[in-house]
Amino acid sequence: MDVMPLLLLIAGSAAVAGAARRTPVPAPLLLVAAGLFASYVPGMPDYTLDPEIVLPLLLPPLLHTAALESSYLDLRANARPVALLSVGYVLFATITVGYVAYLVVPDLSLTVALVLGAVIAPPDAVAATAIARRLKLPNRITTILQGESLVNDATAITAYKVALAAVVGEGASWGEGIKEFTVAAAGGVVVGLILMVPLHWLRTHLKEPLLQNTLSLLIPFVAYAAAERVGASGVLAVVVVGLYLGHRSWQVDFATRLQEAAVWKMVGFILESTVFALIGLQLRVVLGGLGAYGVAESVWYAFAVFVVVVAARFAWVFPATFLPRVLSSRIREREPDTNWTGPVIVGWAGMRGVVSLAIAFSIPLTLDDGEPFPARNLVLFLTFTTVIGTLVVQGLTLPPLIRRLKIPSRDVRAETLAEAQAQSEASAAAERLLTELLAEGRNDLPQPLADRLRTVMDRRRNAVWERLGTVNETTGESADGTYRRLARQMIGAEREVFVELRDARRIDDEMLRTLLRRLDLEEAAAYREESA
């Protein structure tokens, strides 16, 4: 087996995505362009994917990463708007987009059109939530977008499988389709609930961070496969397990958490970069296989589908926001500040992304009778253009739209005050425990070391309060920020000396690694990543 094409794809995708970070061009667009250019290079390998392995390979890790970083409590508090978007809107978009495509595209059957609708129904909120955090939008909008992106994939994939079964001749009535959808969704949740506790128990009882993170890499695939094995939604099983493990992540040791965050960030980066590069690599083949549908006609169909995708989201978001308030006084009391600007942002933040691409790539090449899947290349083309169109049009205009609407940002001072109060209560509890421990004879420490414990604890307690105070007029830093910067510079000086000692053969590489790891942990403690 020649693995060189796969290595070239991954390395090339990562290089282009890394280069995109130094330009104003969004990484997905640059990856698609690079893939399209590479597809014309003589001797370029054929990167056709096996449809049967696309969903099991790509979706579980991407969804698991998103679930780990989500807040179960925030999602529960916003369950109604999240459910209306992740279930109601996706089904509405599937039917609306599918029916319009059926009317617009000649000779396209309704079942194939519904497959297209299901493929491009779920928005990918990764870009939207990143923008929301950077511009400090209210937490509720960010939570709704993030929660929608977690569950809507399960809705879309289940709808896709129902429509696909109808295309290949396995489907029956609408009633049976609804039944299959309900059973798959409920089954996915049940499988997730069954797996989440034993998987978490296993994580907490493995003592080696290396073993714990190996298990972490396997968990989404195990949850997905177990659910699919019994005819349930593997996506929902992955989401349920990921939310539970993320909610309980404090129960694993710090080394595992540090490694896990880095590992999953790398996995997500590689998978997303590779999928967008594959669009470009496949685009030439897809255009050449449009058959009876010419390129000019297909571009018109793509424009029509894009317009319907954008319009359908607004057609759902505004009634879903205000109709419950009209019908329920309890909702009006709980959400008194709801106005039209929030739904505009949520409506415009409907960019499609990697999940739609993964579903599209999974469309089978042939039907059960061996005939080619009808209009498969057209469905792929319309999916590609919708994803790219929403990323360009909506993704690039969302930040200025948010600024134009002047949506009140999060109260950063109030959030910092809450953080400071929480740290103060935790430090007080730690101080009481330290006093009790030092009073025991078996914990006797020299006074300088005991004072050092108290100093570190006091610095943690005071650091957040200092962010509420004055800043350095020259650097704009708080006292805590200056402390962290100086601490990192001192650690850097120590690191250089250790390397010089290794190069002079006064210490060996094993000792160097031990010393550097100690400094790395101290630097991690001294570094506070600025909020996006």
Summary of the structure (lengths in Angstrom):
residues: 532
radius of gyration: 26.2
end to end distance: 43.1
largest distance: 86.8
contacts: 1713
relative contact order: 0.11
helix: 77%
strand: 0%
